Amino acid sequence: MSGITFRTIGRRSKRLDRIFAAAGLAALVLSAMAGAGSALALPQSPMPGDALLTVGAAGPTPAWIAFCTHMPQECAYDPSEPDTIVLDQAIWKAIVDVNERVNREILPVTDQDHWGVADRWDYPDDGLGDCEDIQLLKRRLLTEAGLPQRALRMTVVIDEIGAGHAVLMARTDRGDYILDNKRNAVLPWQQTGYRFVKREGSDGANWVWLGNQAAPMVTATK
């Protein structure tokens, strides 16, 4: 099997479950992982500095707190899970496929245009969503496929135009890689051009600082 199979949709405003095949995404991703070839280059062994260091406890955005209140299971911390993903060719291909295909199927819109508020974190169940909604979906699909949620961390950055932006950090044994709705390539954090502000912690429910950057109050760029 050459990749993860998603159901084609004619209109992006359809419910998200119309995007995927009825057999279930987790089974499809696992199948893709089992049959992945060598089409995508597996990252090389880690070098010093490949993991983004943390510099202390940070507070989450207000919209994250509201999201966790509404969906506490999505913010649960499980210390029994590994905090890094051991990459092989199949797992790497699954990560890249999920990033690319979710980017293709979800139409980016700001929270202001979508919900009439500055910042709201939620799943893009209607086929529309901004940066954090798109990354939350990627994380859910990858965890359903068996990857540890503890190693998939929602992350706040300052993007190329100086605005708050959300990405998904995959913490691996070969470094920290970024899934982003602005590009289909899954890049090492150093190659994104972003200033990294904070992310979900790996050792508890609290967030952690990633540098001495001013934290944006919202992450509602598309």
Phi, psi and omega in degrees: 000131190277344181181188181279131183266123176247146176286130178289138178240144180275328181231130183289345180277359175294159176301147186298330182292347174283346182287324192254154181294149185294341181296342178106129185295321184301316179295323180292318179295317179298322177296318178296320180295322182292327185252013185295142178260214185246026183293329182250133184287127176286133178304150180285173179302151184294149174246161178306133180090359181290332175268132181282121185282148177260157184228030175125170184289143179226158175271143177287169175291153177304325181292328176293318178300317179295320178298316181291328175294321181282324183227070185300331181295335181282347182245009183292147179251125181241101183293347179283344178284150172291149180266002174222153177263129175276109186281139162225179185300319184292315180294318178300317179297320178297318179298313181295319180296316180297316179301312184292317187284323175294320175303323182287324190269338182258127180276120182288128173219152177286158175299326179297317179288326186278311188244348183079020177228161185290323185208121176216128178260125182196170176277142182278062187293342179262010180086004180237144177181161175260194192304311184290326178297319181293319179290324177299320178296316179301317180297317180298318181294320181289324177290324176297333178277357175110358177282147183286127179297328180300336179265358180245101192248124172296136191222138178255132180229169166258123187273191187292344178253011177081017181257158174293140184210146179249137176227171176249124179262123173262112181271115187234171177287358178242018179116177180264125183242150189245123170265130191217140177280354179273348179207153180273338178287137173268112190250153166301149185303328183293339185263003183279335186081005182269157167263122185271127187258300183198164178211169170302140177286159177264350185239024179165182183280344181287158173273165180228145176287147177245005179168178182267058180254150173289128184282126175291144179283333181230160179230041193267022171288154183287000000 
